Amino acid sequence: MALPRENVEFNTCDGTTLRGWFYPQTESSVCIIMSHGVTGIRHYWLPAFATRFHQAGCSVLLYDNRNWGDSDGLPRQESNPSLQQTDYYDAFNYAITLPNVDASRVVYWGTSFSGGNVIYAAAVDKRIKAAIVQAPAVSGETRAVAFKDRIGAVWEDRARISAGSEPTKVPVIASDRNSASSDRAVMFPGLHAYDKVVGMHDCGGKWENYVTAQTQLHMLEFESQSMIHRVSPTPLLMVIPGNDILVSTSSQLVAFGKAKEPKQLVYLEGAGHFDIYEDSYFEGNIQAQLEFLRENVGLGR
C-alpha cells in the first residue's frame, strides 16, 4: 500500500546534504532512485514518473542534485557529473535504511544528463537490480558544435574564478518567447525548448534561469557511452526519443549498440527531447518502464 510522500535529506560521502522526497510503501518493495537533468530540479516533470512508480508498488527516492534546488552545494546551479554519479551511491546507502525498501531490488533511474550519470553509476555499482535511462546524455561530442563559440569564454571564466570572481552565469532559455528563436547565447535555444522549460519558473521549487559556464565544460568532458558496456550484467532499459536534436537520437542509438545484454530499447517515434515527459509520449514511456520493472525486478510480486 502506498503511503504519503515525505520530505527527506541525506549526506553524501563528502558531507554535502541532498534533499528530496521519499515515496514509501507499507510492505517490502522495489525502490527507484531518481534525479533530474542538467538544468532541472526535482519538482518539474519527475513527480509524474515517481507517482506512477509509487502507485504500481515501488518506493521512490527522488532528490535534487547537489548545487540545485533544495540540496546544498556550491557553485549554485552548476552540474558536475563526476560528483553527481557518485551521489547515486550515497543515495543507495541512504535508501536501504528507509522502511520497507528491499536492498536487493534497487533501481537507478536517470533522464537526460542524469541518464548519463546512471550509465556511469550502474557500470560500477553492482548492488543495484536494474537501471533505467531516458534520452540519456552519452557523449560530450554531441555538444561540441553547439558550444564551439563559447569555449574561449569558458577558459576565461576559469581564470576569473581562480582569481576570486564569481562564476559566469549562462541563461538556460531565452528571457521571453519573442526572443527564443533568435537568442543563441542560451543553453537551450529555440521555441521548443523555451515552451517546454519555461514552466520550471512556477513548478514550486528553487530554480533560476541559469547554469554556470563551467557546466558547459563538464558537459563537453562527459562520455558515458565509454562505460555503457560495463552496465552488464545489470539489466538496462534505454528510452530514446526519435526526434531528439538536443541529445541526438543517433548518438543514443550508437551508445545503445555498445551496451551488452541484458538490455532493452524503447524508441518513441517522433518525440523530441522534452516530449517524453508529457501527454501520450509520457504514457507510452511510463508503461514501458513499468513493464521492464515487472520483468526484471519483480514489481508486482
C-alpha positions as CSV (number, residue, x, y, z in Angstrom):
1,M,0.0,0.0,0.0
2,A,1.3,3.4,-0.9
3,L,1.8,6.0,1.8
4,P,2.1,9.8,1.5
5,R,5.2,11.4,0.2
6,E,7.8,12.5,2.8
7,N,10.5,15.2,2.8
8,V,13.9,13.7,3.4
9,E,17.6,14.6,3.4
10,F,20.8,12.6,3.4
11,N,24.5,13.3,3.3
12,T,27.0,12.3,0.6
13,C,30.4,10.9,1.3
14,D,31.9,14.5,1.1
15,G,29.4,15.9,3.5
16,T,27.1,17.6,1.1
17,T,23.4,17.4,2.2
18,L,21.0,16.4,-0.6
19,R,17.2,16.9,-0.1
20,G,14.2,15.3,-1.8
21,W,11.1,13.2,-1.4
22,F,10.6,9.6,-0.3
23,Y,7.5,7.8,-1.5
24,P,7.1,4.9,0.9
25,Q,5.3,1.6,0.9
26,T,3.9,-0.5,3.8
27,E,5.5,-3.7,2.5
28,S,8.9,-4.7,1.2
29,S,9.3,-3.1,-2.2
30,V,11.4,-2.2,-5.2
31,C,13.0,1.2,-4.7
32,I,13.6,3.6,-7.6
33,I,16.3,6.2,-7.0
34,M,15.8,9.2,-9.3
35,S,17.5,12.6,-10.0
36,H,16.9,15.3,-12.7
37,G,18.7,16.5,-15.8
38,V,21.4,19.1,-16.2
39,T,19.4,22.3,-15.6
40,G,16.4,20.8,-13.7
41,I,15.0,20.4,-10.3
42,R,13.0,17.5,-8.9
43,H,9.7,19.4,-8.9
44,Y,9.4,19.6,-12.7
45,W,8.3,16.6,-14.8
46,L,9.7,13.9,-12.4
47,P,6.9,13.7,-9.9
48,A,4.6,12.3,-12.6
49,F,7.1,9.4,-13.0
50,A,7.6,9.0,-9.3
51,T,3.8,8.9,-8.7
52,R,3.2,6.2,-11.3
53,F,6.0,4.1,-9.9
54,H,4.6,4.6,-6.4
55,Q,1.1,3.7,-7.4
56,A,2.5,0.5,-9.0
57,G,4.0,-0.6,-5.7
58,C,7.5,0.9,-5.7
59,S,9.2,3.0,-3.1
60,V,10.8,6.1,-4.7
61,L,13.7,8.3,-3.6
62,L,13.6,11.5,-5.8
63,Y,16.2,14.1,-4.9
64,D,17.7,17.4,-6.1
65,N,21.2,17.1,-7.4
66,R,24.0,18.8,-5.5
67,N,24.1,22.6,-6.2
68,W,20.4,22.5,-7.3
69,G,17.0,23.1,-5.8
70,D,16.8,22.3,-2.1
71,S,20.1,20.4,-2.0
72,D,23.3,22.0,-0.7
73,G,26.4,22.6,-2.7
74,L,28.4,25.2,-4.5
75,P,28.6,26.7,-7.0
76,R,24.9,27.1,-7.2
77,Q,23.3,25.7,-10.4
78,E,26.4,24.0,-11.6
79,S,26.2,20.4,-12.8
80,N,29.3,18.3,-12.3
81,P,28.8,14.7,-13.5
82,S,31.8,13.2,-11.7
83,L,30.2,14.2,-8.4
84,Q,26.6,13.5,-9.3
85,Q,27.5,10.0,-10.4
86,T,28.9,9.1,-7.0
87,D,26.0,10.7,-5.3
88,Y,23.9,7.9,-6.6
89,Y,26.0,5.5,-4.4
90,D,25.2,7.6,-1.3
91,A,21.5,7.8,-2.3
92,F,21.6,4.0,-2.4
93,N,23.2,3.8,1.1
94,Y,20.5,6.1,2.4
95,A,17.6,4.4,0.6
96,I,18.2,1.0,2.0
97,T,17.9,2.4,5.6
98,L,14.3,3.5,4.8
99,P,11.3,1.4,5.9
100,N,10.3,-1.4,3.5
101,V,13.0,-0.8,0.9
102,D,14.3,-4.1,-0.4
103,A,18.0,-3.7,-0.7
104,S,18.2,-6.4,-3.3
105,R,15.7,-4.6,-5.6
106,V,17.1,-1.1,-6.0
107,V,16.9,0.6,-9.4
108,Y,18.9,3.6,-10.6
109,W,16.8,6.0,-12.9
110,G,18.0,9.0,-14.8
111,T,16.9,11.3,-17.5
112,S,18.9,13.4,-20.0
113,F,22.1,14.3,-18.2
114,S,21.3,12.2,-15.1
115,G,20.6,9.4,-17.6
116,G,24.3,9.6,-18.5
117,N,25.1,9.7,-14.8
118,V,23.2,6.5,-14.2
119,I,25.1,4.8,-17.0
120,Y,28.3,5.6,-15.1
121,A,26.9,4.7,-11.7
122,A,25.4,1.4,-13.0
123,A,28.6,0.4,-14.7
124,V,30.4,0.5,-11.3
125,D,27.7,-0.2,-8.7
126,K,26.6,-3.9,-8.9
127,R,24.4,-3.7,-5.8
128,I,21.5,-2.4,-8.0
129,K,19.0,-4.7,-9.6
130,A,18.4,-2.7,-12.8
131,A,19.0,0.7,-14.5
132,I,16.6,2.9,-16.5
133,V,17.8,5.8,-18.6
134,Q,15.7,8.1,-20.9
135,A,17.1,10.4,-23.5
136,P,20.5,10.0,-21.9
137,A,23.5,12.2,-22.4
138,V,26.0,9.8,-23.9
139,S,28.9,11.9,-25.3
140,G,30.2,15.4,-25.0
141,E,31.0,15.3,-28.7
142,T,27.3,15.9,-29.3
143,R,27.6,19.3,-27.6
144,A,31.0,20.3,-29.2
145,V,29.4,22.1,-32.2
146,A,26.8,23.9,-30.0
147,F,29.5,25.1,-27.6
148,K,32.3,25.8,-30.1
149,D,31.9,29.6,-29.9
150,R,31.8,29.6,-26.1
151,I,34.9,27.7,-25.2
152,G,37.2,30.7,-25.1
153,A,34.8,32.4,-22.6
154,V,34.8,29.2,-20.5
155,W,38.6,29.3,-20.2
156,E,38.5,33.0,-19.3
157,D,35.8,32.2,-16.7
158,R,38.0,29.6,-15.1
159,A,40.8,32.2,-14.8
160,R,38.5,34.7,-13.2
161,I,37.1,32.1,-10.7
162,S,40.7,31.2,-9.8
163,A,41.3,34.9,-9.1
164,G,38.3,35.1,-6.8
165,S,35.5,36.1,-9.0
166,E,32.0,34.6,-9.0
167,P,31.2,32.1,-11.8
168,T,29.7,33.3,-15.0
169,K,26.0,32.6,-15.5
170,V,24.6,31.3,-18.8
171,P,20.8,31.5,-19.3
172,V,19.1,28.1,-19.7
173,I,16.4,29.5,-22.0
174,A,15.7,33.0,-23.5
175,S,14.2,35.6,-21.3
176,D,10.9,35.7,-23.2
177,R,9.2,33.8,-26.0
178,N,9.7,36.5,-28.6
179,S,13.5,36.2,-28.4
180,A,13.6,32.4,-28.1
181,S,14.1,31.8,-31.8
182,S,16.9,34.2,-32.2
183,D,18.8,34.0,-28.9
184,R,21.7,31.6,-29.4
185,A,23.6,32.6,-26.3
186,V,21.4,30.3,-24.1
187,M,21.9,26.7,-23.1
188,F,18.8,25.5,-24.8
189,P,17.9,27.8,-27.8
190,G,14.7,27.6,-29.8
191,L,10.9,27.8,-29.2
192,H,10.5,24.1,-28.5
193,A,13.0,24.3,-25.6
194,Y,11.6,27.6,-24.3
195,D,8.0,26.3,-24.3
196,K,8.9,23.1,-22.5
197,V,11.4,24.5,-19.9
198,V,9.7,27.9,-19.1
199,G,7.3,26.1,-16.6
200,M,10.3,25.5,-14.4
201,H,9.8,29.0,-13.1
202,D,6.5,28.1,-11.5
203,C,6.9,24.5,-10.5
204,G,7.2,25.1,-6.8
205,G,10.9,24.5,-6.4
206,K,14.0,26.7,-6.1
207,W,15.1,27.5,-9.7
208,E,16.6,30.4,-11.6
209,N,17.2,30.7,-15.3
210,Y,20.9,30.0,-15.5
211,V,23.7,27.5,-15.2
212,T,27.3,28.2,-14.6
213,A,29.6,28.5,-17.6
214,Q,31.7,25.7,-16.2
215,T,28.7,23.3,-16.6
216,Q,29.3,23.6,-20.3
217,L,32.9,22.4,-19.8
218,H,31.7,19.4,-17.7
219,M,29.2,18.6,-20.5
220,L,32.0,18.5,-23.1
221,E,34.1,16.2,-20.9
222,F,31.2,13.8,-20.4
223,E,31.4,10.4,-22.2
224,S,29.0,7.9,-20.6
225,Q,29.0,5.7,-23.7
226,S,32.5,4.7,-22.8
227,M,31.1,2.9,-19.7
228,I,27.9,1.6,-21.1
229,H,29.3,-1.9,-21.9
230,R,30.1,-2.3,-18.2
231,V,26.5,-1.9,-17.1
232,S,26.0,-5.6,-18.0
233,P,25.0,-8.0,-16.4
234,T,22.7,-5.4,-14.7
235,P,19.5,-5.2,-16.9
236,L,19.4,-1.8,-18.7
237,L,16.4,-0.1,-20.3
238,M,17.1,2.9,-22.6
239,V,14.3,5.1,-23.8
240,I,15.2,7.0,-26.9
241,P,13.2,9.9,-28.4
242,G,13.0,9.5,-32.2
243,N,13.4,13.2,-32.9
244,D,15.9,14.3,-30.3
245,I,18.0,17.2,-31.5
246,L,19.4,18.2,-28.1
247,V,21.0,14.9,-27.3
248,S,20.9,13.5,-30.8
249,T,18.8,10.4,-31.4
250,S,21.6,8.9,-33.5
251,S,24.2,9.2,-30.7
252,Q,21.8,7.5,-28.3
253,L,21.3,4.6,-30.7
254,V,25.1,4.2,-31.2
255,A,25.5,4.1,-27.4
256,F,22.8,1.5,-27.0
257,G,24.5,-0.6,-29.6
258,K,27.6,-0.6,-27.4
259,A,25.7,-1.9,-24.4
260,K,25.8,-5.6,-23.6
261,E,22.9,-7.8,-22.8
262,P,20.6,-7.8,-21.0
263,K,19.3,-4.6,-22.5
264,Q,16.0,-3.3,-23.8
265,L,15.3,-0.3,-26.1
266,V,12.1,1.7,-26.2
267,Y,12.0,4.0,-29.2
268,L,9.5,6.8,-29.1
269,E,8.8,7.7,-32.7
270,G,8.6,11.4,-33.4
271,A,9.3,12.5,-29.8
272,G,11.6,15.4,-29.1
273,H,14.0,15.6,-26.1
274,F,11.4,17.3,-23.9
275,D,8.3,15.5,-25.2
276,I,8.9,12.3,-23.2
277,Y,7.7,13.9,-20.0
278,E,4.2,14.7,-21.2
279,D,0.9,13.6,-22.8
280,S,0.9,10.5,-25.0
281,Y,4.7,10.1,-25.1
282,F,4.8,10.1,-21.3
283,E,2.1,7.4,-21.2
284,G,3.9,5.1,-23.6
285,N,7.1,5.8,-21.8
286,I,5.9,5.0,-18.3
287,Q,4.0,1.9,-19.4
288,A,7.2,0.5,-21.0
289,Q,9.2,1.3,-17.9
290,L,6.7,-0.4,-15.6
291,E,6.7,-3.5,-17.8
292,F,10.5,-3.6,-17.7
293,L,10.3,-3.4,-13.9
294,R,7.8,-6.3,-13.8
295,E,10.1,-8.4,-16.0
296,N,13.4,-7.6,-14.3
297,V,12.9,-6.6,-10.7
298,G,9.8,-8.5,-9.6
299,L,7.5,-5.5,-9.5
300,G,4.0,-6.8,-8.5
301,R,5.4,-9.9,-6.9
